[in-house]
Amino acid sequence: LAMSEHVTSLGAPVENVRVLFPGVAGIGTEREFENFEKRSDVILFMGTLFEFSGLTDLVGWINEWQGLVGECELWILGDGPHKKSIVEKANELGCLGQIKFFGFVPFHELDEMMGTATVAVLPFNEIPVAHFALPGKVPQYIRAGLPVVSTRLKGLSSLLSEGEGVLYAAPGKEFVAKINQLLNDVDLQHAVVKRGTARLNETCNWAVVIREIESIITDLGSKID
């Protein structure tokens, strides 16, 4: 929805813009994640490490408010140009030992890693490219049973409201406090994931998406006729 507002602000006629949410593998089907031994102290991020990923900031926040989250581990699945900055920041603060870099993980191994972690994070900087995008990793996290803490991004919040798989937080202490809240409340973890899964079943289920695509094609065909 944030992207649709962006393109109409650039001059696209409102009547020509239609929002089609992406289908997500596994949404609407039963996937078994209970077989994995879930940790209680793992914060997870996966994806390309762009500058706007916010991970260098997150390392600083966690170090400053370490008392909130205790001796947790930050797992980073992925790689990219910003990794050097993350490592330098962690070295400067003396907390590199709490971070595990796994690099790009084969797709078939992601389920186990997500199923083992406790909380996923999306500390993206609040800039246009982050606001207008819909981070595809978030539905994947929720499908794997992972609640998410994210900065308040327009695109993401237009799909998932507060508590629907995601807890939104301002950068800094509030972000760390929301991580702490989830790390220490298993019932809240389950409730947030359950609400997020229900919402995604309505929007990112491939059966729903295919019907939307068929509807778009039918509408276009009728206009051509």
DONUMAR-218038 format. One record per residue (C-alpha): x, y, z. Coordinates in Angstrom, 2 decimals. Layout:
DONUMAR-218038
atom xx: X, yy: Y, zz: Z
...
This chain:
DONUMAR-218038
atom xx: 0.00, yy: 0.00, zz: 0.00
atom xx: 2.89, yy: 2.36, zz: 0.71
atom xx: 4.27, yy: 1.61, zz: -2.77
atom xx: 0.87, yy: 2.34, zz: -4.35
atom xx: 0.76, yy: 5.71, zz: -2.57
atom xx: 4.28, yy: 6.40, zz: -3.81
atom xx: 3.55, yy: 5.71, zz: -7.47
atom xx: 0.31, yy: 7.72, zz: -7.41
atom xx: 2.23, yy: 10.62, zz: -5.85
atom xx: 4.50, yy: 10.45, zz: -8.90
atom xx: 1.51, yy: 10.83, zz: -11.19
atom xx: 0.12, yy: 7.34, zz: -11.82
atom xx: -3.71, yy: 7.46, zz: -12.12
atom xx: -5.26, yy: 5.96, zz: -8.97
atom xx: -7.63, yy: 3.83, zz: -11.07
atom xx: -4.62, yy: 2.16, zz: -12.75
atom xx: -2.98, yy: 1.07, zz: -9.50
atom xx: -3.85, yy: -2.19, zz: -7.80
atom xx: -2.09, yy: -3.80, zz: -4.84
atom xx: -1.16, yy: -7.46, zz: -5.19
atom xx: 0.59, yy: -8.92, zz: -2.15
atom xx: 3.17, yy: -11.64, zz: -2.82
atom xx: 2.47, yy: -15.31, zz: -2.31
atom xx: 4.72, yy: -16.87, zz: 0.32
atom xx: 5.74, yy: -20.53, zz: 0.23
atom xx: 4.24, yy: -22.41, zz: 3.17
atom xx: 1.51, yy: -19.89, zz: 4.03
atom xx: -1.81, yy: -21.75, zz: 4.15
atom xx: -0.17, yy: -25.15, zz: 4.60
atom xx: 0.92, yy: -27.01, zz: 7.70
atom xx: 4.67, yy: -26.88, zz: 8.24
atom xx: 6.36, yy: -28.75, zz: 11.06
atom xx: 8.67, yy: -26.53, zz: 13.08
atom xx: 8.11, yy: -28.22, zz: 16.44
atom xx: 10.79, yy: -30.76, zz: 15.52
atom xx: 13.49, yy: -28.14, zz: 16.01
atom xx: 14.86, yy: -27.41, zz: 19.48
atom xx: 13.99, yy: -23.75, zz: 19.95
atom xx: 16.48, yy: -21.59, zz: 21.82
atom xx: 15.35, yy: -18.91, zz: 24.26
atom xx: 18.18, yy: -16.43, zz: 23.63
atom xx: 18.67, yy: -16.08, zz: 19.85
atom xx: 17.93, yy: -12.92, zz: 17.87
atom xx: 17.92, yy: -13.56, zz: 14.12
atom xx: 18.33, yy: -11.44, zz: 10.98
atom xx: 18.57, yy: -12.83, zz: 7.47
atom xx: 19.15, yy: -11.06, zz: 4.18
atom xx: 21.63, yy: -8.94, zz: 2.27
atom xx: 23.60, yy: -6.61, zz: 4.52
atom xx: 22.90, yy: -3.23, zz: 2.97
atom xx: 23.78, yy: -0.02, zz: 4.81
atom xx: 20.10, yy: 0.64, zz: 5.57
atom xx: 19.73, yy: -2.78, zz: 7.25
atom xx: 20.34, yy: -1.07, zz: 10.60
atom xx: 22.39, yy: -3.90, zz: 12.05
atom xx: 25.33, yy: -1.73, zz: 13.09
atom xx: 22.89, yy: 0.43, zz: 15.04
atom xx: 21.27, yy: -2.68, zz: 16.54
atom xx: 24.62, yy: -3.92, zz: 17.82
atom xx: 25.08, yy: -0.56, zz: 19.55
atom xx: 21.57, yy: -0.60, zz: 21.04
atom xx: 21.96, yy: -4.11, zz: 22.42
atom xx: 25.35, yy: -3.26, zz: 23.91
atom xx: 24.05, yy: -0.06, zz: 25.53
atom xx: 20.98, yy: -1.77, zz: 27.02
atom xx: 22.55, yy: -5.18, zz: 27.59
atom xx: 20.75, yy: -5.41, zz: 30.90
atom xx: 17.44, yy: -5.67, zz: 29.06
atom xx: 18.26, yy: -8.69, zz: 26.91
atom xx: 21.03, yy: -10.42, zz: 28.88
atom xx: 23.57, yy: -12.72, zz: 27.22
atom xx: 21.70, yy: -13.22, zz: 23.98
atom xx: 23.19, yy: -14.18, zz: 20.62
atom xx: 22.65, yy: -12.32, zz: 17.36
atom xx: 22.59, yy: -14.63, zz: 14.34
atom xx: 23.13, yy: -12.99, zz: 10.95
atom xx: 22.22, yy: -15.10, zz: 7.94
atom xx: 23.49, yy: -13.41, zz: 4.80
atom xx: 26.30, yy: -11.19, zz: 3.62
atom xx: 26.86, yy: -7.88, zz: 1.91
atom xx: 28.74, yy: -4.60, zz: 1.80
atom xx: 27.77, yy: -3.56, zz: 5.34
atom xx: 29.26, yy: -6.59, zz: 7.11
atom xx: 32.59, yy: -4.81, zz: 7.65
atom xx: 30.85, yy: -1.97, zz: 9.51
atom xx: 28.98, yy: -4.44, zz: 11.74
atom xx: 32.20, yy: -6.27, zz: 12.64
atom xx: 34.05, yy: -3.01, zz: 13.33
atom xx: 31.27, yy: -1.78, zz: 15.61
atom xx: 31.11, yy: -5.07, zz: 17.52
atom xx: 34.91, yy: -5.11, zz: 17.92
atom xx: 34.85, yy: -1.53, zz: 19.17
atom xx: 32.22, yy: -2.44, zz: 21.79
atom xx: 33.81, yy: -5.78, zz: 22.68
atom xx: 30.73, yy: -7.83, zz: 21.84
atom xx: 31.78, yy: -9.63, zz: 18.64
atom xx: 31.58, yy: -12.93, zz: 20.51
atom xx: 27.81, yy: -12.53, zz: 20.80
atom xx: 27.39, yy: -12.33, zz: 17.02
atom xx: 27.44, yy: -15.34, zz: 14.69
atom xx: 27.83, yy: -14.73, zz: 10.96
atom xx: 26.54, yy: -17.68, zz: 8.94
atom xx: 26.88, yy: -16.14, zz: 5.48
atom xx: 24.35, yy: -17.09, zz: 2.82
atom xx: 22.57, yy: -20.23, zz: 4.00
atom xx: 21.15, yy: -22.79, zz: 1.52
atom xx: 17.37, yy: -22.41, zz: 1.26
atom xx: 16.68, yy: -25.93, zz: 2.51
atom xx: 18.53, yy: -25.13, zz: 5.76
atom xx: 16.63, yy: -21.93, zz: 6.56
atom xx: 13.66, yy: -23.64, zz: 8.20
atom xx: 15.84, yy: -25.27, zz: 10.87
atom xx: 17.72, yy: -22.05, zz: 11.62
atom xx: 14.54, yy: -19.98, zz: 11.85
atom xx: 12.85, yy: -22.72, zz: 13.87
atom xx: 15.75, yy: -22.72, zz: 16.35
atom xx: 15.89, yy: -18.94, zz: 16.87
atom xx: 13.67, yy: -17.02, zz: 19.32
atom xx: 12.96, yy: -13.57, zz: 17.87
atom xx: 13.56, yy: -12.07, zz: 14.41
atom xx: 14.51, yy: -8.43, zz: 13.92
atom xx: 14.13, yy: -5.86, zz: 11.17
atom xx: 15.99, yy: -2.73, zz: 12.35
atom xx: 15.86, yy: -1.07, zz: 8.91
atom xx: 16.63, yy: 2.65, zz: 8.78
atom xx: 13.44, yy: 4.59, zz: 8.10
atom xx: 14.30, yy: 5.83, zz: 4.61
atom xx: 12.14, yy: 5.75, zz: 1.43
atom xx: 13.57, yy: 2.50, zz: 0.05
atom xx: 12.71, yy: 0.75, zz: 3.34
atom xx: 9.31, yy: 2.42, zz: 3.75
atom xx: 8.07, yy: 1.63, zz: 0.23
atom xx: 9.31, yy: -1.97, zz: 0.11
atom xx: 7.62, yy: -5.02, zz: 1.59
atom xx: 10.41, yy: -7.10, zz: 3.18
atom xx: 9.68, yy: -10.65, zz: 2.04
atom xx: 11.68, yy: -12.08, zz: 4.92
atom xx: 9.00, yy: -11.06, zz: 7.47
atom xx: 6.27, yy: -13.47, zz: 6.25
atom xx: 8.95, yy: -16.17, zz: 6.17
atom xx: 9.85, yy: -15.45, zz: 9.80
atom xx: 6.22, yy: -15.62, zz: 10.88
atom xx: 5.59, yy: -18.82, zz: 8.93
atom xx: 8.53, yy: -20.34, zz: 10.83
atom xx: 6.98, yy: -19.37, zz: 14.17
atom xx: 9.23, yy: -16.36, zz: 14.77
atom xx: 7.74, yy: -13.12, zz: 16.13
atom xx: 9.36, yy: -10.02, zz: 14.66
atom xx: 10.50, yy: -6.68, zz: 16.10
atom xx: 10.69, yy: -4.00, zz: 13.41
atom xx: 11.11, yy: -0.28, zz: 13.01
atom xx: 7.86, yy: 1.39, zz: 11.94
atom xx: 7.98, yy: 0.90, zz: 8.18
atom xx: 4.98, yy: 2.06, zz: 6.13
atom xx: 4.99, yy: -0.81, zz: 3.66
atom xx: 5.25, yy: -3.52, zz: 6.29
atom xx: 2.71, yy: -1.96, zz: 8.66
atom xx: 0.22, yy: -1.58, zz: 5.79
atom xx: 0.16, yy: -5.39, zz: 5.60
atom xx: 0.73, yy: -6.37, zz: 9.25
atom xx: -0.67, yy: -4.22, zz: 12.04
atom xx: 0.84, yy: -4.06, zz: 15.53
atom xx: 0.77, yy: -7.51, zz: 17.10
atom xx: 0.06, yy: -9.31, zz: 13.80
atom xx: 3.35, yy: -11.16, zz: 13.70
atom xx: 5.24, yy: -7.93, zz: 14.38
atom xx: 5.89, yy: -5.58, zz: 17.29
atom xx: 6.89, yy: -2.12, zz: 16.03
atom xx: 9.41, yy: 0.00, zz: 17.90
atom xx: 11.37, yy: 3.21, zz: 17.61
atom xx: 15.13, yy: 2.83, zz: 17.10
atom xx: 17.13, yy: 2.48, zz: 20.30
atom xx: 15.97, yy: 1.52, zz: 23.77
atom xx: 12.35, yy: 0.86, zz: 22.74
atom xx: 13.54, yy: -1.59, zz: 20.08
atom xx: 15.65, yy: -3.52, zz: 22.60
atom xx: 12.79, yy: -3.43, zz: 25.12
atom xx: 10.44, yy: -5.08, zz: 22.60
atom xx: 13.03, yy: -7.80, zz: 21.94
atom xx: 13.31, yy: -8.34, zz: 25.68
atom xx: 9.52, yy: -8.51, zz: 26.00
atom xx: 9.34, yy: -11.34, zz: 23.47
atom xx: 12.43, yy: -13.20, zz: 24.72
atom xx: 10.85, yy: -13.46, zz: 28.17
atom xx: 7.24, yy: -14.23, zz: 27.26
atom xx: 6.62, yy: -17.46, zz: 25.33
atom xx: 2.85, yy: -16.92, zz: 25.44
atom xx: 3.29, yy: -13.52, zz: 23.79
atom xx: 5.54, yy: -15.09, zz: 21.14
atom xx: 2.82, yy: -17.59, zz: 20.26
atom xx: 0.02, yy: -15.00, zz: 20.30
atom xx: 1.89, yy: -12.60, zz: 18.00
atom xx: 2.76, yy: -15.38, zz: 15.55
atom xx: -0.81, yy: -16.73, zz: 15.58
atom xx: -2.27, yy: -13.32, zz: 14.70
atom xx: 0.36, yy: -12.77, zz: 12.02
atom xx: -0.29, yy: -16.18, zz: 10.47
atom xx: -4.03, yy: -15.49, zz: 10.31
atom xx: -3.42, yy: -12.19, zz: 8.52
atom xx: -0.97, yy: -13.73, zz: 6.06
atom xx: -3.43, yy: -16.52, zz: 5.28
atom xx: -5.81, yy: -13.80, zz: 4.07
atom xx: -3.25, yy: -12.00, zz: 1.89
atom xx: -0.09, yy: -13.99, zz: 1.09
atom xx: -1.64, yy: -17.43, zz: 0.64
atom xx: -0.88, yy: -18.51, zz: -2.95
atom xx: -4.48, yy: -19.64, zz: -3.46
atom xx: -5.64, yy: -16.10, zz: -2.66
atom xx: -2.91, yy: -14.50, zz: -4.76
atom xx: -3.70, yy: -16.66, zz: -7.80
atom xx: -7.37, yy: -15.66, zz: -7.61
atom xx: -6.27, yy: -12.01, zz: -7.54
atom xx: -4.01, yy: -12.53, zz: -10.57
atom xx: -6.87, yy: -14.20, zz: -12.46
atom xx: -9.14, yy: -11.29, zz: -11.57
atom xx: -6.59, yy: -8.76, zz: -12.86
atom xx: -6.19, yy: -10.67, zz: -16.14
atom xx: -9.98, yy: -10.91, zz: -16.54
atom xx: -10.35, yy: -7.16, zz: -15.94
atom xx: -7.64, yy: -6.39, zz: -18.50
atom xx: -9.21, yy: -8.75, zz: -21.00
atom xx: -12.58, yy: -7.06, zz: -20.66
atom xx: -11.00, yy: -3.64, zz: -21.32
atom xx: -9.27, yy: -4.93, zz: -24.47
atom xx: -12.55, yy: -6.34, zz: -25.77
